[in-house]
Amino acid sequence: MDLTALFKMTYGLYVVSAEAEGQKAGCIINTATQVTAEPPRMMVAVHKDNVTTEVIQRAGAFTVTALDMTADMPYIGNFGFRTSAGYDKFEKYGCETSAVGSPYSPEHVCAVYACKLIDTVDVGTHYLFIGDVVDAQKLSDEEPLTYSYYHSTLKGKTPPKASSYQG
C-alpha cells in the first residue's frame, strides 16, 4: 500500500479552540469539514492527547477559524507547535469571543465558525467532534491557506499529533 497517496487529499489549515472554566485552548488542525447543510454541521478531528480536546469536552462547544494565505510560520508555530497547558496562545495575536463563548484569534483568518458540540466519535488516536454551526462569519477576502501550500511553500512539517501524520 502506498500511504503517500493520502497526500493527494486536499486540506485546509484551521485553529480549533474552546474555553471552559477560564481555561483557553486551541490548536492547529487540518481536518475540518462541513458535514451537513441542513442543519449546518461541522466535524473536526483533534488528537486525544491535546489539551484542546479536554477543553472542548468540558465546554460543550468549539470554534474553528480558517487560516488564510497571510498566515506565516510564527503564527502557525504559536498555535500548532506549543501546548495550551500553561501558555496563552491568544495573547500574541489578539483574542475575540465567538457566539459559543470560545476564544479565537482574528489575525490571519478568513472565516470563523462557532459550533455547539452535539456528538463525539472515537476514531483511535483522535476524536471527531461534531457540532451544530450556530454562527459563521466571513472575516476577509483572503484565500484560505491549504495544507499543500503549507508544505510546499512555507516548508512546514506535519507534527506527530496531526491526523495526517505518517512516522
Secondary structure, DSSP 8 states (H G I E B T S, - for coil): --GGGGGGS--B-EEEEEEETTEEEEEEES-EEEEEETTEEEEEEEETTSHHHHHHHHHTEEEEEEEBTT--HHHHHHHHSS-STT--TTTTT--EE-TTS-EE--TTEEEEEEEEEEEEEE-SSEEEEEEEEEEEEE--SS-B-BHHHHHHTS-----TTSTT---
